[in-house]
C-alpha cells in the first residue's frame, strides 16, 4: 500500500465517523486503524539478506496519530447510544401518559350514572396513583440502568485505550529493537569495509 493511498484511506474512515447523518450509529473501528498500521509495517521495504524492513516514519507516525486522535469517538458513540435510550424512555413515558388519558376519557363516558361515578372516581384515583408510582419506579430503574451503562462504556473505553497504548508501545518497542539491530549490522559492515 502506497503512502498516498494509506493516508487517503485513513481520512475516509474519519470522515465517515464524523458524519452527522449516522445518528446513533457513530463508530470508530480502532481495529481497522491498527490493522492498517500492521499492514504498513508488513508492506515496508525489506533490507536484503536480513529480516529487517524500512518503514516510512512520516506515514507510520501519521497512522499512530490517527489512532490516538480518533479514539475519543468510541466514547462519543457510547454517549450517543445513551442519548437514544433517553429518547426511547421519553417516548415510552409519553405513550403511557396517552394510555392513561385515554382510559380516563373512556371511564368518564361509561360511568355517567351518579351512583357508579363516585366508585369509578375512587377506582380511577387508585389506578392513577398506581400508574404514576409504576412510571416513577420505571423511570428510576431506567436512570439507574443508564448510569450503569455510562460507567460500563467509560470503563470499556479506558480499557480499550490502555490496550491500544500497550499495543502501540509493543509495536514501537519491536520497531526500535529491529532498527537497533539494523544499525548494528550497518556499523559491522562499515567496520569490515574499513578493515579491508
N, C-alpha and C positions, 0 to 999 in steps of 0.2 A: 504494500500500500504506500503510495507516494505521500510526501508531507502535505501537499496541497489538498489531495483527496481526504487525507486523515483529518485535517483541520476543518474542511468543509463538512464532513460527516458529524463532527462534534458540535459544530454550530447548529446544524439541523436538529440535533437532539435537544439542544437548549431551547430553540425557538418553539418546538413542539410543546415543551414543558411549560413555557410562559404564555401559551395561547389561552386567552380568557374564555374562548368558546368551549373549552374542555370541561368547564364547570367542576363537577365533583369527581372527575377522573384525572386530576393532575397527578403526574408521577415523574420521577427522575430515576431511571434504571441505572443504579451505580454499577451493577454487574456488567452492563454493556460498555461503560466507560473503562472499567478495569480490564475487560477483555480486549478493548482497543489498545490499551497500554501494553498488555502482554503481547498482542499481535505486533505492535511496533517493535518490541524487543526481538521477537522471533523472526521478523522480516528484515531485520537490520543486516548490514553488510558484514559477512564473515571475514575474519583475518585468516589468510591462507595458512595451512598447516597447524592451526590452533582451533580450539573450541570457542574462542572469543569473538565478539562482534563489536562493530562500531555503531553506536546509537546516536541519532541526531539529537543533541542536547536540547535545542530550542523546541523541537516537536515534543520530546519527552516531557520537558517541564511544562509546556503548554497543556498537554493532556492531564498531567498531575494537577495543574491549576484548575482545569475544567472540573475535575472530580471534587476538589475542595470547594470551589466557588458555587457549584450547583447542589452540593449536599443538603443545604437547608430546605430544598424543595420537598424532600421527603417529610420534613416536619410540617411544611405548609400543606402538604397533602393530608396529613393526619388532622390538621385544624379544619380543612375544607370538609372532610368527612364528618367531623363533629358538628360543623355548621349545618350540613344536610340533615343530620339526625335531629337537630333542634327544629328545623323546618318541619320535619315529619311529625314531631311531637306537637308543634303548634297546630298543624292541620288536624291531628287526632283530637286535640282539645276543642278545636272549632267544631269538628263533626259531633263530638259528644254533646256540646252545647246545643247544636241544632236538633239532635235527637231528643234531648230533654225538653227543649222548647216545643217541639212537635208533639211530644207526649202530653205536655201540659195543655196545649190547644185542643187536642182530641178529648182529653179528660173533661175540659170545660164544656165542650159540645155535648158529650154524652151524659153529663150529670147536671142537667138543668133543674131537675126536681130538687126542691129545697131540703127535703128530708134526707136525701142521699148526698147533697152537696157538702154539708158540714163534714161528714165522714170522708168524702173524697178529698176535701181540702186538707184534712189531717193526714190522710194517706199520702197525698201529694207532697206535703211538707216533709214527711218522713223520707219519702223517696228522694226528694231534692237534697236533703241533708246527707242521705246515704251516698248518692251520686257525687255530691261535692266532696265528701270525705274520700271516696274511692278515687276521684280525679286528683285530689291533693296528694293521696298516697302514691298514685301512679306517677304524678309529676315529680315527687321527691325521689321515688325509686329511679326514674329516668335520669334525674340530675345526678344521682349517685353513680349510676352506670356510666354516664357521660364523663364525670370526673375521673372515674377509674380508667376509662378508655383513653382519656388525655394522658394520664400518668403512664399508662402502658405504652402509648405512642411515643412519649418523650423518652421513656426508658429504652424502648427499642431503637429509636433514632440515636441515642447516646451509644448504645451497644454497636450499632452499625458504624457510627463514626469511629469508635475505638477499633473495630475490626478493620476498617478502611485504613486508618492511620498505621496499624500494625502491618497490614499487607504492604502498604506503600513503603514503610520503613524496611521491611524484609526485602522488597524488590530493590530498593536503593542500596541496601547493605550488600546484597548479592552483586549488584552492578559495580559497587565500589571495589569489592574483592576481585571481581573479574578485571576491572581497569588496573588495579594494582598488579595483578598477575601479568597483564599485558605490558605494563610499564617495566616490570622486572625482565620480561622476555626481550623487550627493546633494548634495555640497558645491557643485558648479557650479549646481545647481538652486536651492539656498538663496541663493547669491550673486546669481543673476538675480532672485530674489524680493526680495532686499534692495535691489537697484538700482532695481526698478520700484516 
